[in-house]
Each structure stands twice: as structure tokens, then as C-alpha cells.
Amino acid sequence: MTRSKNILLLLACWLCSAWLAIPAGAATTAEEMNIDAKAWASSVVLGWNLGNSLESKGNDETAWGNPMTTREMIKAVKAQGFNCIRIPVQWGCHLADEKTMTIDSKWMNRVEEVVNYCLDEKMKVIINTHHEAWLEQHPFFAQQKENNEKLAALWQQIATRFKDYGPDLAFAGINETQVNWQAPTQEQADVENSYNQTFINAVRATGGNNAERVLIVQTYSCNPDYGFQHFVIPNDPAKDRLCVEFHYYNPYNYCSGKEGCYYYWGQAFKDKGKISPDDESQLTKTFDKAKTLWADKGLGVIIGELGVSTHFTSDDRATQLDNEKYYLQQLVKEARKRGFAPIVWDNNTFGNGSEIYGIFNRNNHMSVDAPWLLQGLQLGAGLEPYKEKAENGVFWEGDALLNWSEGLQLKIPANKFNGFTAKGRLMLTIGQVPSADYEQLQLMYGDWSGKVNFKINGKNYKGSYDPKAAQGTNDRTYSLSLSFDAATLAKLQTKGLIMQGYGVRLKNVIIMPQGMTTAIFNLAMTGNGQQRCYDLTGRTVPDSFRGLIIKDRQLCLAR
């Protein structure tokens, strides 16, 4: 049997059957599906991409180094004002049968599980097909028929699984169709438009709530300018249920963060340095055109990805990060003004340069490691901006083995060293591993450019500390107080820090920008430190408290 017949047979089967599932976002009446595409898009106050996870190529969502998605991650995003999650998904590397494009049931179940995490939080959700190279990178007439059959087979299955879900779930047909990121030929644009029509036909044919579900189709390469020239609104039997999607990393010579890019954007920052020629006026011009061509014709408009890669120079870092905040604020404000859905790209990558779009650190309890980006998004959406905390606090807590690249390599971003004074301390609780043939705690700059010098009890260490030499060979757990000189601290405030090693278990890391002398001094002066327990800010804690405490004017570890 030919590939085409196999796929057509699968389509027929899916039309006659469905998975048995009780969806978290199920709608029970036609009225609940009665939301048009423009209303759906404009209801998105702020959206977030679960980037580099379920669209990664490998056995599961951890293939590109990000952790498994958890319900707690979604809760943390919602807590910052986001009300929409876009979940990029790659399906082609999770097939039980490549000939029929049958999706592996375990993968389908996992995607549904993550979708339900979001819907349970009353958030809107978008799922798509993402990084399908066989599809996105071959927009040619020679592959058009086969690609459309395969795309239809995928969406027949996806749509069937989710057909009873309510209106908060939207489907997006594809991602960024492109050939070497060049402007499309007419052939390539025509094939892209055919993908959009195939997607709609496949989803609508599954019936149920999919007959009225909001669907999202794409411009070529998700580029708005290519869309203005080549996008054709597909035929849809449902009235006013289509959105068009483009992505916005414009101007690329600013947002990419690549070598040679601009470090400043917008007329508001023209006195700070050389700005990109594409400023605020180009942003509004593009959005106005999208409104005229699409929104005014009844389409919802989804900015499915947007962002600016964190990039800065050491001599003007603060201004440049503030400029990135301003850029995102302007972008989101102008999108919201026109009823567009703004959805930021977050790939959980931190540092300085290109592809640095991380905001929430998924490897560290969703700490906000790029607060300037989050603040810009929130201000543009009219939300209360995130407030950085310079007070003492636990940065990381757990029980992880340091075993060079095979163990924990804890990254502390540069902004966590903001507000550090000469009295600032990094407090570590570590445990020795008696069976280890040697022990070493090593601190590196966040860009791996060199070792970090530090002091412990007044003694200088050039990047490394040997617990066994300092503490003996007992199986001990104890705390270390690290301080840094001014030159080292200046580098940490631009580069951040990476903690690694061997033969040591890390228990927690506490950041104390102002040091711990204030609490101890106050307790000693007032005399109320006797027999009572206090945390590192001087507040009374119960005897059951576990962690670093002050008791009888002494710093102790309560275990």
C-alpha cells in the first residue's frame, strides 16, 4: 500500500473513532463555544511560550536541557499576570507509525496533561505543530501533496483528542515555514497557504466543539511583512473563528542580540547610544497595517512569539537592560491597543548575547531571572510590575550532588548580585561525601570566562575550595559564608555565577546583599538573643524552623 493510501486510511479511521478522555476544559453547550476570533485574541492580556520544551527533538521535553513541565511552573507564570500559554509541540519525532503518521499515545497523553495544567488555572492555551522540518522547510510543489496529507493526518488525531475541550483551547496549524529565512517565492507562498487550508479542513471535519473552535493560521515564516504580500485568508465553514499569527522580533538588528547588533532602540534612548533605524514609528506602522488588512476584516491577530534577547555591554549594562524593558513595554502596549494577543518567547536561557530569552528560571523554582523583561511586558499590558527583592532570601534549596557536568551546575544570574555591598554574603550549606576520592567546590563566572575569587573567614580562595582539607574527612554538613572584593563583584553583576564541583552535596544557597551583621548586631545589643531563635533578618522563628538561624548570638544550622 502506498504512503498516500496509508494516510488516507488513517484519516477515515479517525473520522469514525475518538479517544475516550474527560478533558479539563470541556464545554457542554454551544453557547460556551460562542466566542469569535477577535474577542479571543483581545482577551489575551499577556501570553507566555513554554519554549524549548515539548517542541524539542528527542525522547521527551527534556531533550534540549529544560526540565519536565510541572503544574507549579504554570501557576508561577499565572501569578505574574499572564493569562495565556502557547505550547509549541513537535509531533513528528513521536510517531508510533511513520507511514500513517500515527502519534504515539504516550506523547499525546503527555501533551494533554500539560494542556490541562494550563486550563485548570483558567488560562487560554494554544497548541501547534512546531519544528516539523519535513513540513516547514519544504514549501515546494514537489512535496505539497504529501506534506498536506501528513499534516492532515496529524491534525485529525490532535483535533479528535481535544474535540470536547472548551473555547479556551485554540489550535495553531504550523509554525515558521521557511527556506534559509529568505523572502518566499510565489511557489513557496502558495504552498504555505495550502497548509493553512489543509489544517482548517482537517480540524473542522472532526466535529464536536472543533466545529466552532478558534483556529490560528500563519503568514509565511510568521513574518508580518511577508504576510502583507502573500497571505491568503483561507475558507472556513465557521464564521469569525479564524486568527492570523505572526511573530515579532523586530528590528532583528536589535532584538537578536547577535554580534554587531544595536544595543539601543527607540527615540527615547537616542541620547544613550546609536539606535536601530527601525524605531517606535516602524512598530506602529506594522501594527496599523496588520489591523487594516486582518483585524478590520474580522480576523483575530496573534503575535505568537515576541521578544528581545538579553544583550548588553559591561560599561552601560543598566541602561541597556532598561532599554529592553522599554522595548517590550512599547510592543505590548501597541499590540493591546489594537486587540492583538502578545505572547512572549521564553526559552529558559540566561546570559548575554543571542538566543537569551529566559525570564522564568525553570531550573530554579521559576525564579524571575530577567526582571527587566518581565516588568516591560507587565507595564505594556497595564499590569502591576514585578518588584525585585534585594532582601536576604533563599535562592536555592534541595539536596544535589556536585559531580562536574554530570551533577548540579547551579547558575546564579547577574541580577541577583545587584544591591550587594561590601558586607554582602553568599551563604552555602554543603554536605561532604565521605566516599568521594576528593572534594572540590568551584565558582565560575556565568559566561565561563574564568574562576571567581572569594573569601571564607578572611582567607582568599582563587575559584576553588577544598572542603576535605578545610573541614577534615567527617561526614559533615555545615555552612560557608562567601564574600567578594569590589572587582569580582563588578564582574558578577554583569556575568553572574556558576557553582559546580565534585564530592560535595549542596543543600541551599542564601543570598544576603547587605550581609548578616545587622540582625546579629541588633540581637547582641538588645540582649534578646538568649535562648531564642531568629532568622537572618532578626525575626523570631519556632524551634521547628530548619535552616540558618541565630541562637544565643551564634549563627547555627538547624537541621
N, C-alpha and C positions, 0 to 999 in steps of 0.2 A: 504494500500500500504506500502511496506517495506521502511526502510530508504534508502537502496541502489537504489530502483526504483525511489524514490522521487528525489534523487540526479541526477540520470541518466536522468530523465525527464527535470530537470533544465538545465543540460548541453546541451540537444538538443534544448531547447528554446533559450539559449544564442547563439548557433551557427546560429540561424535564425534571430536574432534581435540585436540591439545595441541602446545604449542611444544616444540621439541627443545632441551634445555638440560641441562647437567651441574651440578646445584646443589652449592654448597659444603657445605650442611647436609643432604645426602641421607641418609635412613635406609634400610637394606637389609633389616631384619627387622621383623616385627610386634612383637617384644619391645621394640625400641627406641622404639616409639610408646606403650608401656605405662606412661604416667605420667599420673596423674589430675590434675584441675584444682587441687585444694587443694595437692597436692605441688608442682605447677608454680609456683603463686603463692608458697608459703612458701620455695621455693628462691631467690627473688629477694632477695638481701641488700640491694641498693641499685640503683635504676634511674635512668636519665637520659634526658630527652627531647631529641632533636635538633630543638629548636623553631625556628620561623620559617624553615624551610629548604624541605624538599620539599612542605610544605603551602602555601607562598606562591603567590599567584596571578600568573602571568606565564609567560615562556618557559621558565624553568628555576628552580632552587632559589635563585638569587641575586636574585630579583625584589624581595625585601624587604631587601636590603642585606647579607645574610650571604654568606660565601664558599662555594665549592663544597666539599662534604664530602669529606674525604680519609681514607685508611686511618690516617694518623698521628693524626688527631683522635680516632678510636675507640680507638687504642692509649693515648692520653693519658688518656682517661676511665677505661679499664680499670685503668690504673696507680694510680688513686686509690681502687680497691676496688669500683667499680661492676661488676655482672655482668649487667646487662640494659639494652638500648637500646630505647626506644619511638620509632618513626619515623613521625611524622604525615605523611600523604600526601594531597595533593589531586589527584584524577584528572579531574574534570570539565572542567578547563581544558587538558587534554592528550588530547583526543579526535581520532581520525582521521575519525570519522563520528558526529556528534551524534545522528542518528536511531536508530542501532543501539547507541550508547554504546560504540563500538569504541575502545579505548585505543590511543594512538599507540605504536608498537613501540619507538621511541627512548626514550620516557618509561618504559615498562615495563622496558626494559633498564637504565636508569639506577637505577630503584628496586631492581632485583635486585642491581646492583653494590654499592649501599650496604648492602643486607641482607647480602651476602657479606662485606663488610668486617667486620661485627659477628660473624657466625658463625665466620669464620676466627679470631677472637680467643676462641672458645669462650664467647661471651656469648649470653644469651637475647635474642630480638628480638620486638617487636610491630609490626605494620604495620596501618594502618586506612584509613578514608576520613575526610577531615578538611576542614572549611570548605566542604563541598558545600552551598552556600546553598539550591539548589533542593530539597534534601532536609531539611536541618536546620531551616530557617526556615519550612517549610510543613507542619507536622504537622496537616493537616486532612483530613476525609473526602473533600473535593472533589479533592484531589491524591493521596490514598492509593494508589489503584490504579496510577497512572502512576509515582509515586515508587518503589513497591515493584518494579515491573518494571525500572526503570532501575537500582535498587540491586542487584537480582538479576543484571542483565547485567554490571555492574562486577565483582561478586564471582565470577561464573562465570569471568571471564577471569583475575582475580588468583589465585584458588584453583587454576585449571588450571596457570598458570605455576609455582606453587610446590608442586604436589601431591606431588612426590617429596622435598621437603625434610623433614628430621627434626623431632623433638619440640621442639627449642629455638626454633622459629619458631611464634608464635601469631598469629592474626588477631583484630582487633577491628572489629566491624561498622561502627560510626559514631562520631561524636564527641558534641558537645553540641547536642542538639535543643532549640530554644527559640524563644519568641516574646516579644521585648523582655525577656527574662530574668525573666519573671513565672512564678508558680506555674502549673502546667498545669491546663487544664480536663480533664474526663474524656475528651473527644474527643481532645485532644492527647496525653494519656497512652496512649489506646488505639492511636493511630497509631504512636507511638513503640514500643509493644510489638509491633506488627505488623512494624516494621522489623527488630527483633531476630529474629523468626521467619523472615522472608524471608532474612536473612543466613545463618542456620543451614541452611535448606533448600538454598540455592544452593551453599554450600561442601560440604556432605555429598554432594551429588549428583555432585561431580566425582571422587569415589572416591580411590584411591591412599591415601597417608598422611593425606589430609584426612578419611577416614572416622573416624579416631581423634584427629585434631589437637585441641589445646586451643583453644577459641574463647571470645571475650570479648564479652559483651553489656552494654549500658549502661542506667543509670537515666535518667529524663528529665532533660535538661540536665546529666547526670553529677553531679547533686546528690543527696547521700545521703538528705536528708530527703524529697525528692520520691519517691525510690526506696522509702523505707519505706512510703509511702502508695499508690504506683501501680505499682511494678514487678511484672510477672508473669513467673515463670520459664518460659521457652519450652520447647517439646517438642524433645527431641534424641534421635535414634536411638542415639547413642553414650552409653555410661554414664559418668557422673562426668567429663565433659570440658568443662564449662561454668564460666566465671568471670563474675562481675559486676563492672563498673567504675564507680567514682565518682571525682570529683575533690575535692581538699580545699584550699581557700584560706580556711579558716575560723579565726577570725571575719573576715569580709570587711572589717569596720571597722578591722581591724589589718593584715591581710595585703595589702590592695590598695595601700597607700601613697598613696591619693588624699588630696586636700586635706580637712582636717578629721578625718583618721583618728587612731587612737591610735598613740602611739609606744612603748607598753609593753604587754606581755602576760604574764599568769600571776601567780599568787600570789607566786612567787619574786621578782617585780620590783615588787610593790605599793608598796614604800617608795621607789621611784625616781621614780614619777610616776603619773598616772591611767591605770589599766589597763582594757582592754576587759572588759565584764561576762562574756563567754564565755571562761572560763579553762580550766585543766587538767581540771577536772571535766566540762566540756562535751565536751572532746575524748574522754575515756574513755567517757562516756555514749554518744556517737555510735558509737564503735568497738565497744562492747559490743553495741549494738543490731544493727549490721551482722553481727557474729559470730553472734548468735542467729538472725536472720532468714535469713542466707545461708550463712555458713561451716558452721554446725552442720547445715545441710541438704545438705551435700556440694558447695557451690559454692566455687570459689576466689574470693578477693577481691583486686582490683587497684585500687590508688589510682593511676590513670593519669597524673594531674598533681597536684602539690602544690607549695607554695612560699610565700614571703613576699617581697614587693617591697622591695628595699633603700630604706629611708627613714629620715631622721634629722634632728635639729636641730643647729645648729652648737655649741650650748652643752653638749650631752650626747651627742655622736656615739658615743663609745666604748661607753658603757653601752647605748645603743640598738642598736648592732650586736651587742653581746654578747647582748642580749635576743633578737635574731633567730636567733642561733646556738642559744640555749636553746629557742626555739620549735620549730625543726626537729629538735633532738635529742629533745624530748618526743614530737613527732609520729611520727618514725621508730621510736623505741623502742616506743611503744604499738602501732604497726602490726605490727612484727616480733613482738611478744609474742603477737599473735593470728594470726600466719601470713599477714598481708596483704602484698602486694607494694608497697613505697613507691617511686614514680618521680617524681623532682623535675623541674619545668619549668625549662628554661634557654633563654632567647630571645636570648642573646648581646647583651644590652643592659645598659649600666652607667651609674651616676649616682646620683641621689637623687630619689625620687618614685614615681609609679605605673608599672607595667609594667617594672620594673627587676629582672629575674630572672636576669641573667647571672651565671655562675660561672666557666666557662672562656672565655677570650677567643679565639674562633676566628680573629680577625684578627691575632693576635699569638702564633702558635705554641702556642696552648692554655695560655697563662699563667693562673694562678689569680688572678683579679682581684677575687674576693669570697671571701676565705679563711674568713671567719666563717660563711658559708653552708655551704661545703664541710665545715668542721670540725663544725658541728652535725649534718649528715647522717651523717658518719662516726661520731661519738660515739653517735648513736642506733642505728646499725647494729652497734655493737660493734667498729668498725674503728679502727686507729691513725690519729689525726687528723693532717691536713696541718700541717706546720710551716713558718711563714713564715721566709723568709731575709732578714735585714737586711744581709747582707754585700754587698760590691761584686759587681755582675754585669751582664751584657749584657741589657738589656731588649728591644732590637730590633736586628736586623741584616738588611741587604739592600742594595738599590740602587734607591731610589724617587725619582721626580721630585716635587718640591713645585710644584703648579700650582693653588693655591687649591682650590676644591671639586672640580676635575677631577683633581687629583693626590692624593698621600697626605696624609691628615689624621690624624696619629698621636695616639692617646689614651693618656695615662699615668694610670691610676686613682689615686685619692686615697691608697689604702693603700700605694702604692709610695713615698710620702714619709714614711711612719711611720719613726721612728728617725733621721730627718735631724737632724744637729746644725748648729751654725753653720759647721762646716767641710765640711758636705756639698756634693757637687758633682753636677751633671748634665753628663756628658761627651758631646759630639756630634762625630761625624765627618761632614763635609759636603764635597761637591764643587761647584765652580762650573760654570755652564753658559754658556760664552762667547757663544753665540748669543742669549742672553736679553737683552731690551732693558732689563731691570732685575732686581735680585736683592733678595729680602727673606726673612728668617726671622722668623716671628711666633709668639709664645706667647700662648695664650688660656686662661682658666680653663675647667675641664671642663664647666661649665654655660653657657659662652659669655657670662658676665656681665661680662667685661672683660678687658683685656690684663694679662699677668703681667710685673711689673717684675723685672729680673735684672741681674747684674753679670758682665762679662767683663774679666779683667785689671784689676779695680778700677774699671772705668768703668761707670756706670749706664746702663741702657737701659730705656726705657718701653715694653716689649712687643714691640719690633721691632729687628732687627739687619740692617744692610746689608753683606753680605759684600764687594760690589764696592768700596764706599767704604773698608772696613777693610783689605782684602787686595789691592786692585788688580784688574785685569781679566784676569789669567792664568787658565788652566785648571788650577786648583789643587785638591788635596784636603788638608784639614787638620782639626785637632781644636779644639774650643772647650770651655772649662771654665766652666760657668754656676753661679753661686751666688745665693742668695736671702736677703733680710732676714727677720727674725722674723715680721713682719706678713704678708708674702707667703707664707711657708712655712706659717703657720697656715691660710691660705685654701687652699693647695694640698692640705693634709692633709684637707680636707673636700670640696673641689671637683674635685681632680685637674687635669690639664693637657691641652691640645690643641696640637699643634705643626703648623703649616702654613706656607705661603709661596709663593714664586714664583722661578723661575730658579735653583733650588738642588736638588742631589741629596743625599738623606740616606743615609748609609752605615751608621751604627749609633748607638745610644743606650746609654750605660752609666750605671747609677745607682750612686752612691757615697755612701751615707748618712753615713759617717764621714769623708769626704774621702779624699784620696790622700797626705796628708802623712806618715802612719805608715810606709808602705813606703819612700818616698823618704828619710825621715829615718834609718831603720834602715840602709838601704844606704849612705848617706853616712857615718854614724858608724862602721860596721864596715869600711868601705873595700872591701867586696866587690862594689861596683857596677861596677868597672872591667872593660870589655870583655865582660861577661856580660849576658845579657838576663833580665829579670824581668817577671812580670805585675804588676798593680796591687796585689796583696797581698804582694809580695815573694818569690814562688816562682820558681825558675829555670824558664825555658822555652827550647826549642830555637830555633836561628836560623830555622827554617822557620815559626815562630809568626807569625800575622798578626793585627794589631790594635794596641791601645795597649800599649806596653811601656816599661820603664825600662832605658836603656842608658847606661853611663858617666855615671850620676847625672842623665840627661836624660830627660824624657818625650818619647817618639817614637811615630810611627805606622808600624808595619811593614806594607808593602803587598805 
